[in-house]
Structure formats: C-alpha cells, structure tokens
Amino acid sequence: MFAINLVAGIVLILSNLAEIIPPSQNTWIQALGLIYPIIIIVNLAFLISWVIAKSKFAVLSFIFILIGFNNIFNNFQITLLNSVNKQAGEIKVLSYNVQNFGEKNNNNSAIVTKSRIIKFLLKQDADIVCIQEYHSSNNSLYEPLKEIRDTLSSHSYYYESYFNPKHNQLSGLVTFSKYNAINKGRLKFKGSRTFGIYTDVVLNEDTVRIFNIHLASIKLVPGDLDFVVKPEADNSEILKNHYLEIYRKLAQAFNLREKQLKYLINKINLTKYDIILCGDFNDTPSSWVYSQLEKYMTDTFVKKGIGVGRTYAGPLPFLRIDYILTGKRFSTHGFTRHSLKESDHYPISAIIE
C-alpha cells in the first residue's frame, strides 16, 4: 500500500508540472494535468487512510499533497456566499458550447435541442452571452442569428464562422450583448482556424472588450472516449496502437493550443480596455494554458464556484474546460454551473461588477 501511495505521489508531483512546462517542451506531462482531479483524490484517500490507521506514512502523503497546494483550489472550491441573481450595477455573463445544437447529426431531435437551448438562454436573461460551436444549416448567415438575437433581446451581436459556407452549413462563434458594440475582430493565424473573436462594447461610460474563445479540440471520437474509460482490445498490438493514436491527438491539440494562447496573450497585452474572457479552452485548471491566463485574469469559478465545477458533459469525469475570466478590476459576486444537458458541455454563468 505504501508503494502504491509512493507512485501516486510521484504522479501527483508530475501532474503539477503541467502548469509550468509548455506543451512544446513536454506533452505527456500535460496529459497528466488533464486527470489531475482524479490523481489528487487518490492521494487524499491515501492520506485519510494513513491518518485513520495512525501511521507515520501520513506525513509523506501530506507532503505530496502540499506540493502544488494552490492547484487544488483551482480545481475544487467551497463557496458560502454565491449570488444567483444580479443586483443593480452588476453584469450577468453566460458562456456555452452548444455543440452545433445537434444539427450536424442530421436528426429530428436537433430542432428540440435548439428550442430548449434558446428557452434556457431566454430564461437566464444574461447581459452578455458567448456561444461556441454555433451552427446553422441555413445558407443565410443573418436570419438564423437574427432569430436568436431577437429572442434574447440583444442590442448587438458578432459572429465569425470557422469555415466558408459549405454543404449549406455554417459553424462558428457568436457573442450576443445587451450593450452596444463599437468594434470587433477575430483571432486567427496561419495554420489555425478562427479560434476567437472579440467585441468592444460600451458598458455605462466604460469600454469593455469581450473575448469569446474556442481553443483547439483534442478531436477524440466516441470510440476513443469509450476506450479511455474502459480500455478493451483483441490483442496487445491493437491496444498499443489505439493508445498511440490518442496520444498523437493529444500532442497535436496541446501544441496548437500553446500557439493560440501565445497569440491571445499578445492581444490581451495590446488591449487598453478592461476584459471579459469566455470560452471553451479544452484544457483544465491544471494546464499550462490556464496558468498563463491566470497571470492576467481572474477565474470567476475560483472566486465563487462550488465543488469541481465540471463543465464537460461527456464520459470523462471531473473535466472543467469552460471558463469565464475577468480583468483584475472586476469583482465576482456569483458563479453557476448549470445542469442543462443539451450538449457535451454544461453552460456556465457569472455575476460580475
């Protein structure tokens, strides 16, 4: 049992390095960062076991957990005071990866899914709504967006598609706002799709820049996810090849996200306004991407979140990959991870000022 605890402790230390070491220097450590919540839970279980047994090994187990202690609070939170409804002068921000409203699956349930999502957004009555993986099978760009904009009573919106219209389909990022927009732009460089958009809005007498981000996905198919949760294969060679293929996808996504993040941080440094940054980062709070953004931004979940704050609704547990971050001058009064399951992500919202 001590030997297993020793291995678990070493793996925990290595997973903490994911915050420090860029993916381009080491990819497999970033993979450990993805499963940090599971690793820390295993180590906490050992600590509790040693304490109950009144064993001296509890000291070593405690030291393992103490290393990278701040990482725990990025992943787990207990909040006593959390506002659900905004007060005068406060702003409600919502972010949601809607997984194309299910329309790419070409099934009848997509209409119901889209209707439920719009009904949810209408009920939330957020001042700013950032949507990732917006999708429309209508070849008219304006009309389907106008439908949602009018439903949400938004004064302005900004949309950017990932690809040129093809097969009568559009997919991309969209930001809705009750505040008037005065400027907009997109984040893109050679070798990367449009992974982010920004919108400058007038909020009272201030200009605030809203970033809506969707960083590179690992692109795991359902078969990959099932394999990760329950590895099965006819022989060891197939097992090995499947692991290698998943690792290749991980490495490709990690390295692209590093480039995207560096581009984003450059944009942040050039921005003279206060910033609200929302989106699907496809990375956890134990990642290099998160640790770099944390230097400039405040995580609303860390301020007012509860529990693990899982935002990925797929088969992999404990993954918090969707965020609402703010500039340092904002204060956070509330954070909610909504239980709506119409996508492979859960929507999140924050009340800020």
VENMOQUI-V678199 format. One record per run of one state. SS is the DSSP state (@ for helix, = for strand, . for the rest). FROM is the first residue (numbers start at 0). LEN is the number of residues. If there is no record, write none. Layout:
[[SS;FROM;LEN] [SS;FROM;LEN]]
This chain:
[[.;0;1] [@;1;18] [.;19;8] [@;27;7] [.;34;1] [@;35;17] [.;52;4] [@;56;10] [.;66;2] [@;68;7] [.;75;1] [=;76;1] [.;77;13] [=;90;7] [.;97;1] [@;98;7] [.;105;3] [@;108;16] [.;124;3] [=;127;9] [.;136;4] [@;140;12] [.;152;3] [=;155;6] [.;161;4] [=;165;1] [.;166;2] [=;168;9] [.;177;3] [=;180;7] [.;187;8] [=;195;8] [.;203;2] [=;205;9] [.;214;7] [@;221;8] [.;229;6] [@;235;35] [.;270;3] [=;273;7] [.;280;7] [@;287;7] [.;294;3] [=;297;2] [@;299;5] [.;304;2] [=;306;1] [.;307;4] [=;311;1] [.;312;9] [=;321;5] [.;326;5] [=;331;6] [.;337;7] [=;344;1] [.;345;2] [=;347;5] [.;352;1]]
